[in-house]
Amino acid sequence: ARDEYRKLARLIRKGLKNDILILSGGVSMGDFDLVPTALKGCGVKKVFHKIKMKPGKPVFFGAKGNTLVFGVPGNPVSVYLVFQALIKPAIYRMAGRGSGSDFTKGVLKREFRQRPSDRKHFVPVKVSKKDGVFCVFSVRGYHGSADIASLSGAGAFMAVKAGAGVLKKNSRVEFMLW
């Protein structure tokens, strides 16, 4: 839908006839980020809007009746992370198939540096297994939530705790395979 309230609301009402409605883009705080307002206008009850996750902070989650509603940021890494961390587990639980997004532990094979953040950071990584141990490698040159090229070279998201700036080589880390 274009960034027009009436057109967006019409499509949302149509989407609310399904088990899950997923909207991409328009969930932040800009002048044209109309999704949260349109969802409220369509009777969707907000459970949360914004979480301490990077990328993906402006994610919206709500419900109307039995329909789950996810509003995800528009950048590709954010979309994929929110799908893996929140939407896929919801789908799996609705289907009676468990959680769908489990974290595994591995060993970081090269030092990882980032600017410390107040949010839990999920970084695209490559993972291999050697002698029964998962080896985790950060994707070189990752530049944030719009970096689809780095995402395409990864196979998992490594979870970095809020406030962490440096993870040393051979540190134990958690990651979520996809």
Salt bridges, closest charged atoms under 4 A:
GLU4 OE1 - LYS7 NZ 3.55
GLU111 OE1 - ARG113 NE 2.87
ASP118 OD1 - ARG119 NE 3.93
GLU174 OE2 - LYS105 NZ 3.25
